[in-house]
Amino acid sequence: ECYVQNTAREYAKIYAAETEPLEGFGEVPEIIPIFLVHRPANNIPYATVEEELVGEFVKYSVRDGKEVNFLRRESEAGQKCCTFQHWVYEKTNGSLLVTDLQGVGMKLTDVGIATLAKGYKGFKGNCSFSFIEQFRALHQCNKYCEMLGLKSLRTSHQKQRKATAMKSKTLPNSSSMKKTVPKKAREPRDFIASEH
């Protein structure tokens, strides 16, 4: 838990540094640090400790991709969380996604990370890699994505699906394929017949 959240925190710091010079971008989500405490005299010897977040707790993204949270799309914090996810996805070439973003205002906690099945640079997340595909298919860019110059995922995903569909439509089936004979083996009438 500490490893995942603190890894996401490091990405959030880089994201904040990249957005800082952008005029009008404003405050960015901050993933609060979490610490592991060893208490040898206690029945439960390990515990995690983090800053207490006071206020309305909101889930900006969810782990399973099925739930739609309108606060995610309509609030500034929600839009910036979506942009952060898009930014991480693009920075890691689609290999890693910070998900399950939740917290109070711009302070986030208990986040998750999805990686490809093999992981990313030796790191394996705590969420299914299917979340990456779900994000890629469902993400809708907003003004903050545009300010950062992030490429639309929907367009590339739709183009990829369209190209795959076109390939399957244009591939000839075996009954419509012409058989070709090497040049030396052709007789003149075979050559003429194939032109008709």
N, CA and C atoms as an extended XYZ file, in Angstrom:
588
Properties=species:S:1:pos:R:3:atomname:S:1:resname:S:1:resid:I:1 pbc="F F F"
N         0.828       -1.201        0.000 N   GLU     1
C         0.000        0.000        0.000 CA  GLU     1
C         0.866        1.256        0.000 C   GLU     1
N         1.880        1.264        0.855 N   CYS     2
C         2.786        2.418        0.921 CA  CYS     2
C         3.538        2.573       -0.394 C   CYS     2
N         4.015        1.464       -0.914 N   TYR     3
C         4.798        1.493       -2.158 CA  TYR     3
C         3.971        2.053       -3.307 C   TYR     3
N         2.730        1.590       -3.426 N   VAL     4
C         1.856        2.044       -4.508 CA  VAL     4
C         1.547        3.530       -4.366 C   VAL     4
N         1.094        3.933       -3.173 N   GLN     5
C         0.700        5.329       -2.996 CA  GLN     5
C         1.885        6.277       -3.136 C   GLN     5
N         3.028        5.894       -2.602 N   ASN     6
C         4.192        6.782       -2.694 CA  ASN     6
C         4.775        6.811       -4.109 C   ASN     6
N         4.605        5.733       -4.872 N   THR     7
C         5.005        5.755       -6.290 CA  THR     7
C         4.103        6.716       -7.051 C   THR     7
N         2.803        6.629       -6.810 N   ALA     8
C         1.855        7.547       -7.452 CA  ALA     8
C         2.165        8.981       -7.049 C   ALA     8
N         2.566        9.183       -5.818 N   ARG     9
C         2.916       10.524       -5.311 CA  ARG     9
C         4.079       11.112       -6.105 C   ARG     9
N         5.058       10.273       -6.429 N   GLU    10
C         6.209       10.767       -7.208 CA  GLU    10
C         5.776       11.215       -8.609 C   GLU    10
N         4.874       10.446       -9.228 N   TYR    11
C         4.339       10.869      -10.538 CA  TYR    11
C         3.580       12.187      -10.399 C   TYR    11
N         2.832       12.337       -9.308 N   ALA    12
C         2.064       13.566       -9.087 CA  ALA    12
C         2.986       14.777       -8.935 C   ALA    12
N         4.147       14.583       -8.325 N   LYS    13
C         5.112       15.688       -8.179 CA  LYS    13
C         5.642       16.133       -9.543 C   LYS    13
N         5.939       15.174      -10.416 N   ILE    14
C         6.437       15.503      -11.758 CA  ILE    14
C         5.345       16.202      -12.560 C   ILE    14
N         4.123       15.713      -12.429 N   TYR    15
C         2.953       16.310      -13.076 CA  TYR    15
C         2.799       17.765      -12.628 C   TYR    15
N         2.911       18.012      -11.322 N   ALA    16
C         2.797       19.367      -10.775 CA  ALA    16
C         3.875       20.281      -11.350 C   ALA    16
N         5.098       19.767      -11.466 N   ALA    17
C         6.196       20.568      -12.015 CA  ALA    17
C         5.945       20.921      -13.485 C   ALA    17
N         5.357       19.996      -14.248 N   GLU    18
C         5.082       20.270      -15.663 CA  GLU    18
C         3.922       21.236      -15.862 C   GLU    18
N         2.988       21.243      -14.924 N   THR    19
C         1.827       22.131      -15.064 CA  THR    19
C         2.094       23.525      -14.515 C   THR    19
N         3.088       23.659      -13.644 N   GLU    20
C         3.367       24.934      -12.981 CA  GLU    20
C         3.535       26.114      -13.940 C   GLU    20
N         4.304       25.981      -15.027 N   PRO    21
C         4.477       27.140      -15.910 CA  PRO    21
C         3.270       27.443      -16.812 C   PRO    21
N         2.266       26.563      -16.824 N   LEU    22
C         1.113       26.763      -17.700 CA  LEU    22
C         0.160       27.801      -17.127 C   LEU    22
N        -0.036       28.866      -17.867 N   GLU    23
C        -0.911       29.944      -17.422 CA  GLU    23
C        -2.357       29.449      -17.332 C   GLU    23
N        -2.968       29.663      -16.170 N   GLY    24
C        -4.361       29.304      -15.984 CA  GLY    24
C        -4.604       27.869      -15.558 C   GLY    24
N        -3.545       27.065      -15.429 N   PHE    25
C        -3.754       25.664      -15.028 CA  PHE    25
C        -4.142       25.590      -13.554 C   PHE    25
N        -3.427       26.342      -12.718 N   GLY    26
C        -3.767       26.392      -11.294 CA  GLY    26
C        -3.291       25.189      -10.499 C   GLY    26
N        -3.943       24.988       -9.355 N   GLU    27
C        -3.589       23.937       -8.408 CA  GLU    27
C        -3.777       22.555       -9.028 C   GLU    27
N        -2.927       21.618       -8.628 N   VAL    28
C        -3.033       20.243       -9.142 CA  VAL    28
C        -3.265       19.280       -7.978 C   VAL    28
N        -3.805       18.096       -8.281 N   PRO    29
C        -4.000       17.100       -7.213 CA  PRO    29
C        -2.675       16.702       -6.577 C   PRO    29
N        -2.720       16.524       -5.279 N   GLU    30
C        -1.548       16.086       -4.522 CA  GLU    30
C        -1.896       14.761       -3.867 C   GLU    30
N        -1.061       13.767       -4.058 N   ILE    31
C        -1.259       12.481       -3.383 CA  ILE    31
C        -0.454       12.543       -2.094 C   ILE    31
N        -1.161       12.417       -0.972 N   ILE    32
C        -0.488       12.584        0.316 CA  ILE    32
C         0.391       11.367        0.611 C   ILE    32
N         1.485       11.581        1.348 N   PRO    33
C         2.365       10.447        1.662 CA  PRO    33
C         1.726        9.522        2.694 C   PRO    33
N         2.116        8.278        2.626 N   ILE    34
C         1.657        7.280        3.596 CA  ILE    34
C         2.905        6.584        4.147 C   ILE    34
N         2.899        6.321        5.442 N   PHE    35
C         4.075        5.758        6.102 CA  PHE    35
C         3.709        4.446        6.782 C   PHE    35
N         4.637        3.516        6.764 N   LEU    36
C         4.478        2.238        7.449 CA  LEU    36
C         5.145        2.350        8.815 C   LEU    36
N         4.394        1.999        9.851 N   VAL    37
C         4.908        2.094       11.218 CA  VAL    37
C         4.986        0.690       11.799 C   VAL    37
N         6.125        0.385       12.413 N   HIS    38
C         6.305       -0.915       13.065 CA  HIS    38
C         6.078       -0.737       14.564 C   HIS    38
N         5.139       -1.521       15.107 N   ARG    39
C         4.801       -1.455       16.538 CA  ARG    39
C         4.954       -2.860       17.117 C   ARG    39
N         6.161       -3.274       17.452 N   PRO    40
C         6.407       -4.663       17.861 CA  PRO    40
C         5.617       -5.103       19.093 C   PRO    40
N         5.247       -4.224       20.001 N   ALA    41
C         4.533       -4.601       21.219 CA  ALA    41
C         3.027       -4.769       20.980 C   ALA    41
N         2.543       -4.381       19.818 N   ASN    42
C         1.109       -4.418       19.526 CA  ASN    42
C         0.719       -5.753       18.897 C   ASN    42
N        -0.557       -6.156       19.058 N   ASN    43
C        -1.057       -7.385       18.424 CA  ASN    43
C        -0.960       -7.303       16.903 C   ASN    43
N        -1.169       -6.118       16.370 N   ILE    44
C        -0.996       -5.871       14.934 CA  ILE    44
C         0.271       -5.031       14.806 C   ILE    44
N         1.401       -5.688       14.481 N   PRO    45
C         2.686       -4.989       14.551 CA  PRO    45
C         2.938       -3.931       13.471 C   PRO    45
N         2.161       -3.929       12.416 N   TYR    46
C         2.383       -2.938       11.364 CA  TYR    46
C         1.110       -2.143       11.120 C   TYR    46
N         1.276       -0.870       10.877 N   ALA    47
C         0.146        0.004       10.567 CA  ALA    47
C         0.628        1.079        9.603 C   ALA    47
N        -0.316        1.667        8.892 N   THR    48
C         0.023        2.791        8.024 CA  THR    48
C        -0.522        4.068        8.655 C   THR    48
N         0.201        5.142        8.435 N   VAL    49
C        -0.167        6.433        9.003 CA  VAL    49
C        -0.112        7.462        7.880 C   VAL    49
N        -1.136        8.321        7.837 N   GLU    50
C        -1.141        9.405        6.857 CA  GLU    50
C        -1.910       10.589        7.428 C   GLU    50
N        -1.789       11.711        6.763 N   GLU    51
C        -2.487       12.931        7.156 CA  GLU    51
C        -4.000       12.701        7.147 C   GLU    51
N        -4.680       13.268        8.121 N   GLU    52
C        -6.143       13.174        8.155 CA  GLU    52
C        -6.722       14.204        7.180 C   GLU    52
N        -7.622       13.743        6.338 N   LEU    53
C        -8.276       14.638        5.383 CA  LEU    53
C        -9.650       14.996        5.929 C   LEU    53
N        -9.887       16.289        6.104 N   VAL    54
C       -11.147       16.765        6.665 CA  VAL    54
C       -11.955       17.445        5.573 C   VAL    54
N       -13.205       17.047        5.427 N   GLY    55
C       -14.074       17.634        4.415 CA  GLY    55
C       -14.829       16.538        3.688 C   GLY    55
N       -15.455       16.918        2.556 N   GLU    56
C       -16.235       15.954        1.780 CA  GLU    56
C       -15.298       15.042        0.990 C   GLU    56
N       -15.384       13.748        1.269 N   PHE    57
C       -14.549       12.752        0.601 CA  PHE    57
C       -15.215       12.345       -0.709 C   PHE    57
N       -14.496       12.476       -1.816 N   VAL    58
C       -15.062       12.209       -3.142 CA  VAL    58
C       -14.192       11.189       -3.876 C   VAL    58
N       -14.837       10.233       -4.559 N   LYS    59
C       -14.127        9.309       -5.456 CA  LYS    59
C       -14.158        9.926       -6.845 C   LYS    59
N       -12.985       10.260       -7.377 N   TYR    60
C       -12.909       10.864       -8.717 CA  TYR    60
C       -12.770        9.818       -9.807 C   TYR    60
N       -12.248        8.668       -9.446 N   SER    61
C       -12.175        7.551      -10.388 CA  SER    61
C       -12.337        6.290       -9.567 C   SER    61
N       -12.731        5.234      -10.216 N   VAL    62
C       -12.973        3.988       -9.500 CA  VAL    62
C       -12.138        2.872      -10.096 C   VAL    62
N       -11.993        1.812       -9.333 N   ARG    63
C       -11.138        0.711       -9.777 CA  ARG    63
C       -11.747       -0.097      -10.904 C   ARG    63
N       -13.062       -0.311      -10.875 N   ASP    64
C       -13.629       -1.243      -11.846 CA  ASP    64
C       -14.109       -0.597      -13.134 C   ASP    64
N       -14.143        0.727      -13.207 N   GLY    65
C       -14.531        1.399      -14.440 CA  GLY    65
C       -16.021        1.369      -14.731 C   GLY    65
N       -16.826        0.738      -13.877 N   LYS    66
C       -18.264        0.611      -14.143 CA  LYS    66
C       -19.047        1.807      -13.611 C   LYS    66
N       -18.593        2.375      -12.506 N   GLU    67
C       -19.313        3.465      -11.870 CA  GLU    67
C       -18.951        4.790      -12.546 C   GLU    67
N       -19.937        5.648      -12.775 N   VAL    68
C       -19.674        6.961      -13.350 CA  VAL    68
C       -19.911        7.986      -12.257 C   VAL    68
N       -18.918        8.804      -11.982 N   ASN    69
C       -19.048        9.819      -10.956 CA  ASN    69
C       -19.089       11.183      -11.629 C   ASN    69
N       -20.222       11.864      -11.534 N   PHE    70
C       -20.371       13.150      -12.209 CA  PHE    70
C       -19.449       14.214      -11.625 C   PHE    70
N       -19.091       14.082      -10.341 N   LEU    71
C       -18.163       15.044       -9.747 CA  LEU    71
C       -16.809       14.969      -10.434 C   LEU    71
N       -16.522       13.828      -10.990 N   ARG    72
C       -15.258       13.666      -11.703 CA  ARG    72
C       -15.228       14.542      -12.947 C   ARG    72
N       -16.318       14.552      -13.688 N   ARG    73
C       -16.349       15.302      -14.946 CA  ARG    73
C       -16.588       16.785      -14.742 C   ARG    73
N       -17.358       17.146      -13.716 N   GLU    74
C       -17.802       18.522      -13.600 CA  GLU    74
C       -16.964       19.380      -12.661 C   GLU    74
N       -16.269       18.794      -11.717 N   SER    75
C       -15.469       19.599      -10.789 CA  SER    75
C       -14.070       19.810      -11.339 C   SER    75
N       -13.446       20.885      -10.896 N   GLU    76
C       -12.062       21.159      -11.311 CA  GLU    76
C       -11.141       20.040      -10.838 C   GLU    76
N       -11.319       19.614       -9.576 N   ALA    77
C       -10.478       18.541       -9.035 CA  ALA    77
C       -10.667       17.266       -9.851 C   ALA    77
N       -11.908       16.940      -10.186 N   GLY    78
C       -12.187       15.742      -10.971 CA  GLY    78
C       -11.560       15.795      -12.351 C   GLY    78
N       -11.676       16.938      -13.020 N   GLN    79
C       -11.074       17.079      -14.348 CA  GLN    79
C        -9.558       16.979      -14.273 C   GLN    79
N        -8.979       17.573      -13.252 N   LYS    80
C        -7.514       17.526      -13.121 CA  LYS    80
C        -7.028       16.126      -12.750 C   LYS    80
N        -7.854       15.362      -12.029 N   CYS    81
C        -7.510       13.963      -11.748 CA  CYS    81
C        -7.514       13.161      -13.050 C   CYS    81
N        -8.527       13.387      -13.891 N   CYS    82
C        -8.597       12.709      -15.192 CA  CYS    82
C        -7.388       13.069      -16.053 C   CYS    82
N        -7.018       14.348      -16.035 N   THR    83
C        -5.858       14.790      -16.803 CA  THR    83
C        -4.584       14.154      -16.263 C   THR    83
N        -4.484       14.043      -14.931 N   PHE    84
C        -3.324       13.387      -14.323 CA  PHE    84
C        -3.233       11.941      -14.793 C   PHE    84
N        -4.370       11.229      -14.817 N   GLN    85
C        -4.371        9.849      -15.304 CA  GLN    85
C        -3.890        9.796      -16.755 C   GLN    85
N        -4.400       10.691      -17.584 N   HIS    86
C        -4.032       10.738      -19.000 CA  HIS    86
C        -2.536       11.023      -19.138 C   HIS    86
N        -2.048       11.975      -18.349 N   TRP    87
C        -0.634       12.365      -18.391 CA  TRP    87
C         0.258       11.168      -18.030 C   TRP    87
N        -0.086       10.442      -16.949 N   VAL    88
C         0.706        9.270      -16.536 CA  VAL    88
C         0.667        8.209      -17.628 C   VAL    88
N        -0.515        7.980      -18.174 N   TYR    89
C        -0.674        6.997      -19.245 CA  TYR    89
C         0.248        7.341      -20.419 C   TYR    89
N         0.256        8.615      -20.812 N   GLU    90
C         1.094        9.032      -21.945 CA  GLU    90
C         2.578        8.977      -21.590 C   GLU    90
N         2.951        9.405      -20.380 N   LYS    91
C         4.361        9.406      -19.952 CA  LYS    91
C         4.951        8.001      -19.933 C   LYS    91
N         4.108        7.015      -19.640 N   THR    92
C         4.591        5.632      -19.526 CA  THR    92
C         4.252        4.816      -20.780 C   THR    92
N         3.912        5.493      -21.855 N   ASN    93
C         3.556        4.836      -23.117 CA  ASN    93
C         2.458        3.783      -22.934 C   ASN    93
N         1.476        4.116      -22.097 N   GLY    94
C         0.337        3.225      -21.895 CA  GLY    94
C         0.621        2.030      -21.008 C   GLY    94
N         1.739        2.046      -20.293 N   SER    95
C         2.122        0.901      -19.467 CA  SER    95
C         1.672        1.002      -18.020 C   SER    95
N         1.303        2.209      -17.574 N   LEU    96
C         0.960        2.403      -16.172 CA  LEU    96
C        -0.179        3.414      -16.081 C   LEU    96
N        -1.081        3.204      -15.128 N   LEU    97
C        -2.202        4.113      -14.916 CA  LEU    97
C        -2.459        4.247      -13.422 C   LEU    97
N        -2.490        5.495      -12.943 N   VAL    98
C        -2.873        5.736      -11.559 CA  VAL    98
C        -4.392        5.785      -11.551 C   VAL    98
N        -4.996        4.989      -10.696 N   THR    99
C        -6.456        4.887      -10.683 CA  THR    99
C        -6.974        4.941       -9.251 C   THR    99
N        -8.268        4.841       -9.101 N   ASP   100
C        -8.919        4.897       -7.799 CA  ASP   100
C        -8.577        6.198       -7.079 C   ASP   100
N        -8.587        7.302       -7.825 N   LEU   101
C        -8.256        8.610       -7.247 CA  LEU   101
C        -9.427        9.090       -6.401 C   LEU   101
N        -9.119        9.410       -5.140 N   GLN   102
C       -10.154        9.822       -4.197 CA  GLN   102
C        -9.542       10.658       -3.097 C   GLN   102
N       -10.356       11.514       -2.522 N   GLY   103
C        -9.859       12.342       -1.438 CA  GLY   103
C       -10.750       13.528       -1.175 C   GLY   103
N       -10.153       14.547       -0.573 N   VAL   104
C       -10.860       15.778       -0.232 CA  VAL   104
C       -10.229       16.905       -1.034 C   VAL   104
N       -11.025       17.494       -1.924 N   GLY   105
C       -10.494       18.555       -2.776 CA  GLY   105
C        -9.354       18.028       -3.622 C   GLY   105
N        -8.224       18.697       -3.551 N   MET   106
C        -7.051       18.306       -4.348 CA  MET   106
C        -6.113       17.357       -3.603 C   MET   106
N        -6.457       16.980       -2.377 N   LYS   107
C        -5.612       16.043       -1.610 CA  LYS   107
C        -6.178       14.642       -1.761 C   LYS   107
N        -5.364       13.744       -2.309 N   LEU   108
C        -5.809       12.390       -2.631 CA  LEU   108
C        -5.113       11.347       -1.768 C   LEU   108
N        -5.818       10.237       -1.545 N   THR   109
C        -5.271        9.138       -0.759 CA  THR   109
C        -5.814        7.808       -1.264 C   THR   109
N        -5.210        6.726       -0.808 N   ASP   110
C        -5.671        5.364       -1.093 CA  ASP   110
C        -5.844        5.112       -2.589 C   ASP   110
N        -4.860        5.541       -3.357 N   VAL   111
C        -4.917        5.380       -4.816 CA  VAL   111
C        -4.462        3.976       -5.206 C   VAL   111
N        -4.740        3.619       -6.439 N   GLY   112
C        -4.287        2.343       -6.980 CA  GLY   112
C        -3.453        2.587       -8.216 C   GLY   112
N        -2.716        1.581       -8.626 N   ILE   113
C        -1.932        1.656       -9.858 CA  ILE   113
C        -2.148        0.371      -10.643 C   ILE   113
N        -2.487        0.539      -11.901 N   ALA   114
C        -2.597       -0.597      -12.819 CA  ALA   114
C        -1.389       -0.560      -13.750 C   ALA   114
N        -0.808       -1.716      -13.984 N   THR   115
C         0.291       -1.822      -14.940 CA  THR   115
C        -0.055       -2.924      -15.932 C   THR   115
N         0.691       -2.972      -17.017 N   LEU   116
C         0.531       -4.086      -17.944 CA  LEU   116
C         0.877       -5.373      -17.197 C   LEU   116
N         0.498       -6.499      -17.740 N   ALA   117
C         0.676       -7.781      -17.056 CA  ALA   117
C         2.110       -8.004      -16.583 C   ALA   117
N         3.087       -7.571      -17.397 N   LYS   118
C         4.497       -7.777      -17.043 CA  LYS   118
C         4.998       -6.728      -16.050 C   LYS   118
N         4.176       -5.707      -15.805 N   GLY   119
C         4.616       -4.622      -14.944 CA  GLY   119
C         5.239       -3.512      -15.772 C   GLY   119
N         5.790       -2.529      -15.096 N   TYR   120
C         6.418       -1.390      -15.776 CA  TYR   120
C         7.703       -1.036      -15.055 C   TYR   120
N         8.814       -1.222      -15.734 N   LYS   121
C        10.140       -0.925      -15.179 CA  LYS   121
C        10.337       -1.601      -13.820 C   LYS   121
N         9.930       -2.859      -13.729 N   GLY   122
C        10.097       -3.624      -12.495 CA  GLY   122
C         9.002       -3.400      -11.456 C   GLY   122
N         8.057       -2.525      -11.745 N   PHE   123
C         6.986       -2.211      -10.793 CA  PHE   123
C         5.694       -2.891      -11.223 C   PHE   123
N         5.048       -3.564      -10.297 N   LYS   124
C         3.726       -4.143      -10.558 CA  LYS   124
C         2.727       -3.444       -9.660 C   LYS   124
N         1.628       -3.021      -10.250 N   GLY   125
C         0.604       -2.313       -9.490 CA  GLY   125
C        -0.275       -3.251       -8.691 C   GLY   125
N        -1.303       -2.671       -8.071 N   ASN   126
C        -2.229       -3.452       -7.257 CA  ASN   126
C        -3.619       -3.520       -7.883 C   ASN   126
N        -3.729       -3.117       -9.154 N   CYS   127
C        -5.011       -3.153       -9.865 CA  CYS   127
C        -4.847       -3.947      -11.159 C   CYS   127
N        -5.941       -4.460      -11.654 N   SER   128
C        -5.927       -5.248      -12.882 CA  SER   128
C        -5.471       -4.411      -14.076 C   SER   128
N        -4.696       -5.012      -14.968 N   PHE   129
C        -4.242       -4.286      -16.158 CA  PHE   129
C        -5.399       -3.962      -17.093 C   PHE   129
N        -6.563       -4.594      -16.892 N   SER   130
C        -7.728       -4.284      -17.729 CA  SER   130
C        -8.201       -2.846      -17.509 C   SER   130
N        -7.846       -2.244      -16.370 N   PHE   131
C        -8.225       -0.849      -16.113 CA  PHE   131
C        -7.577        0.081      -17.120 C   PHE   131
N        -6.393       -0.284      -17.589 N   ILE   132
C        -5.699        0.549      -18.577 CA  ILE   132
C        -6.511        0.595      -19.857 C   ILE   132
N        -6.973       -0.558      -20.310 N   GLU   133
C        -7.787       -0.632      -21.525 CA  GLU   133
C        -9.108        0.108      -21.336 C   GLU   133
N        -9.728       -0.052      -20.175 N   GLN   134
C       -10.982        0.655      -19.880 CA  GLN   134
C       -10.768        2.159      -19.922 C   GLN   134
N        -9.682        2.613      -19.299 N   PHE   135
C        -9.390        4.044      -19.283 CA  PHE   135
C        -9.201        4.559      -20.703 C   PHE   135
N        -8.420        3.839      -21.472 N   ARG   136
C        -8.136        4.256      -22.844 CA  ARG   136
C        -9.423        4.368      -23.661 C   ARG   136
N       -10.352        3.459      -23.439 N   ALA   137
C       -11.607        3.458      -24.194 CA  ALA   137
C       -12.591        4.515      -23.702 C   ALA   137
N       -12.575        4.827      -22.396 N   LEU   138
C       -13.606        5.686      -21.823 CA  LEU   138
C       -13.179        7.127      -21.549 C   LEU   138
N       -11.882        7.395      -21.500 N   HIS   139
C       -11.416        8.744      -21.134 CA  HIS   139
C       -11.883        9.797      -22.128 C   HIS   139
N       -12.391       10.877      -21.598 N   GLN   140
C       -12.772       12.021      -22.424 CA  GLN   140
C       -11.870       13.184      -22.042 C   GLN   140
N       -11.102       13.679      -22.996 N   CYS   141
C       -10.196       14.782      -22.720 CA  CYS   141
C       -10.980       16.021      -22.298 C   CYS   141
N       -10.348       16.844      -21.485 N   ASN   142
C       -10.941       18.104      -21.057 CA  ASN   142
C        -9.947       19.230      -21.334 C   ASN   142
N       -10.278       20.432      -20.895 N   LYS   143
C        -9.423       21.588      -21.205 CA  LYS   143
C        -8.026       21.455      -20.616 C   LYS   143
N        -7.887       20.734      -19.499 N   TYR   144
C        -6.565       20.580      -18.885 CA  TYR   144
C        -5.700       19.615      -19.705 C   TYR   144
N        -6.310       18.597      -20.289 N   CYS   145
C        -5.575       17.697      -21.198 CA  CYS   145
C        -5.041       18.519      -22.378 C   CYS   145
N        -5.899       19.393      -22.899 N   GLU   146
C        -5.512       20.242      -24.041 CA  GLU   146
C        -4.388       21.194      -23.658 C   GLU   146
N        -4.482       21.792      -22.455 N   MET   147
C        -3.432       22.725      -22.001 CA  MET   147
C        -2.074       22.032      -21.925 C   MET   147
N        -2.071       20.755      -21.549 N   LEU   148
C        -0.819       19.994      -21.456 CA  LEU   148
C        -0.386       19.423      -22.805 C   LEU   148
N        -1.244       19.560      -23.818 N   GLY   149
C        -0.909       19.043      -25.145 CA  GLY   149
C        -0.973       17.527      -25.231 C   GLY   149
N        -1.811       16.897      -24.406 N   LEU   150
C        -1.933       15.445      -24.434 CA  LEU   150
C        -2.728       15.010      -25.656 C   LEU   150
N        -2.327       13.892      -26.233 N   LYS   151
C        -3.008       13.354      -27.420 CA  LYS   151
C        -4.314       12.689      -27.013 C   LYS   151
N        -5.341       12.879      -27.818 N   SER   152
C        -6.638       12.274      -27.535 CA  SER   152
C        -6.529       10.751      -27.601 C   SER   152
N        -6.967       10.085      -26.558 N   LEU   153
C        -6.941        8.624      -26.522 CA  LEU   153
C        -8.099        8.053      -27.305 C   LEU   153
N        -9.215        8.728      -27.272 N   ARG   154
C       -10.411        8.271      -27.962 CA  ARG   154
C       -10.171        8.188      -29.463 C   ARG   154
N        -9.548        9.203      -30.014 N   THR   155
C        -9.279        9.221      -31.448 CA  THR   155
C        -8.337        8.088      -31.828 C   THR   155
N        -7.245        7.934      -31.090 N   SER   156
C        -6.285        6.875      -31.433 CA  SER   156
C        -6.916        5.507      -31.211 C   SER   156
N        -7.747        5.370      -30.171 N   HIS   157
C        -8.403        4.085      -29.894 CA  HIS   157
C        -9.408        3.775      -31.003 C   HIS   157
N       -10.187        4.791      -31.400 N   GLN   158
C       -11.176        4.575      -32.459 CA  GLN   158
C       -10.492        4.296      -33.792 C   GLN   158
N        -9.397        5.011      -34.091 N   LYS   159
C        -8.655        4.769      -35.335 CA  LYS   159
C        -8.119        3.346      -35.350 C   LYS   159
N        -7.596        2.913      -34.203 N   GLN   160
C        -7.034        1.568      -34.104 CA  GLN   160
C        -8.130        0.523      -34.329 C   GLN   160
N        -9.315        0.735      -33.714 N   ARG   161
C       -10.419       -0.205      -33.886 CA  ARG   161
C       -10.910       -0.195      -35.329 C   ARG   161
N       -10.969        1.011      -35.940 N   LYS   162
C       -11.443        1.141      -37.319 CA  LYS   162
C       -10.466        0.438      -38.265 C   LYS   162
N        -9.161        0.623      -38.037 N   ALA   163
C        -8.152       -0.016      -38.884 CA  ALA   163
C        -8.241       -1.536      -38.776 C   ALA   163
N        -8.466       -2.027      -37.569 N   THR   164
C        -8.598       -3.469      -37.375 CA  THR   164
C        -9.834       -3.980      -38.105 C   THR   164
N       -10.931       -3.237      -38.003 N   ALA   165
C       -12.165       -3.629      -38.692 CA  ALA   165
C       -11.978       -3.596      -40.206 C   ALA   165
N       -11.273       -2.570      -40.702 N   MET   166
C       -11.034       -2.452      -42.141 CA  MET   166
C       -10.177       -3.607      -42.639 C   MET   166
N        -9.149       -3.970      -41.855 N   LYS   167
C        -8.280       -5.080      -42.246 CA  LYS   167
C        -9.085       -6.357      -42.389 C   LYS   167
N        -9.953       -6.613      -41.403 N   SER   168
C       -10.718       -7.853      -41.458 CA  SER   168
C       -11.708       -7.848      -42.612 C   SER   168
N       -12.185       -6.662      -43.020 N   LYS   169
C       -13.110       -6.589      -44.150 CA  LYS   169
C       -12.390       -6.740      -45.482 C   LYS   169
N       -11.149       -6.232      -45.565 N   THR   170
C       -10.446       -6.240      -46.842 CA  THR   170
C        -9.635       -7.503      -47.079 C   THR   170
N        -9.476       -8.330      -46.061 N   LEU   171
C        -8.727       -9.562      -46.281 CA  LEU   171
C        -9.544      -10.492      -47.171 C   LEU   171
N        -8.978      -10.943      -48.259 N   PRO   172
C        -9.732      -11.821      -49.152 CA  PRO   172
C        -9.926      -13.191      -48.524 C   PRO   172
N       -11.064      -13.782      -48.795 N   ASN   173
C       -11.238      -15.143      -48.301 CA  ASN   173
C       -10.668      -16.104      -49.338 C   ASN   173
N       -10.509      -17.338      -48.965 N   SER   174
C        -9.803      -18.285      -49.837 CA  SER   174
C       -10.545      -18.537      -51.154 C   SER   174
N       -11.859      -18.412      -51.183 N   SER   175
C       -12.588      -18.698      -52.417 CA  SER   175
C       -12.439      -17.573      -53.444 C   SER   175
N       -12.134      -16.340      -52.993 N   SER   176
C       -12.012      -15.236      -53.942 CA  SER   176
C       -10.567      -14.967      -54.354 C   SER   176
N        -9.624      -15.695      -53.762 N   MET   177
C        -8.221      -15.461      -54.095 CA  MET   177
C        -7.867      -16.121      -55.417 C   MET   177
N        -7.104      -15.400      -56.225 N   LYS   178
C        -6.615      -15.966      -57.487 CA  LYS   178
C        -5.343      -16.736      -57.220 C   LYS   178
N        -5.222      -17.811      -57.843 N   LYS   179
C        -3.995      -18.577      -57.714 CA  LYS   179
C        -3.019      -18.044      -58.733 C   LYS   179
N        -1.805      -17.839      -58.297 N   THR   180
C        -0.786      -17.342      -59.230 CA  THR   180
C         0.200      -18.449      -59.525 C   THR   180
N         0.659      -18.432      -60.707 N   VAL   181
C         1.613      -19.431      -61.158 CA  VAL   181
C         2.897      -18.686      -61.481 C   VAL   181
N         4.048      -19.221      -61.088 N   PRO   182
C         5.302      -18.548      -61.425 CA  PRO   182
C         5.392      -18.296      -62.930 C   PRO   182
N         6.095      -17.229      -63.319 N   LYS   183
C         6.184      -16.776      -64.711 CA  LYS   183
C         6.627      -17.872      -65.671 C   LYS   183
N         7.634      -18.629      -65.279 N   LYS   184
C         8.175      -19.652      -66.176 CA  LYS   184
C         7.166      -20.757      -66.452 C   LYS   184
N         6.315      -21.042      -65.507 N   ALA   185
C         5.367      -22.141      -65.660 CA  ALA   185
C         4.106      -21.734      -66.408 C   ALA   185
N         3.902      -20.452      -66.621 N   ARG   186
C         2.677      -19.996      -67.288 CA  ARG   186
C         2.679      -20.325      -68.764 C   ARG   186
N         1.507      -20.697      -69.200 N   GLU   187
C         1.312      -20.856      -70.638 CA  GLU   187
C         0.627      -19.583      -71.108 C   GLU   187
N         0.785      -19.219      -72.386 N   PRO   188
C         0.202      -17.976      -72.875 CA  PRO   188
C        -1.288      -17.855      -72.577 C   PRO   188
N        -2.085      -18.925      -72.723 N   ARG   189
C        -3.518      -18.797      -72.497 CA  ARG   189
C        -3.833      -18.520      -71.025 C   ARG   189
N        -3.020      -19.072      -70.054 N   ASP   190
C        -3.225      -18.778      -68.632 CA  ASP   190
C        -3.041      -17.290      -68.377 C   ASP   190
N        -2.050      -16.721      -69.023 N   PHE   191
C        -1.741      -15.307      -68.826 CA  PHE   191
C        -2.897      -14.460      -69.345 C   PHE   191
N        -3.395      -14.801      -70.530 N   ILE   192
C        -4.500      -14.038      -71.127 CA  ILE   192
C        -5.763      -14.203      -70.288 C   ILE   192
N        -6.039      -15.399      -69.823 N   ALA   193
C        -7.254      -15.661      -69.045 CA  ALA   193
C        -7.242      -14.874      -67.725 C   ALA   193
N        -6.077      -14.684      -67.116 N   SER   194
C        -6.031      -13.989      -65.838 CA  SER   194
C        -6.278      -12.494      -65.987 C   SER   194
N        -6.157      -11.958      -67.209 N   GLU   195
C        -6.414      -10.532      -67.412 CA  GLU   195
C        -7.893      -10.233      -67.533 C   GLU   195
N        -8.731      -11.215      -67.844 N   HIS   196
C       -10.161      -10.967      -68.043 CA  HIS   196
C       -10.853      -10.828      -66.763 C   HIS   196
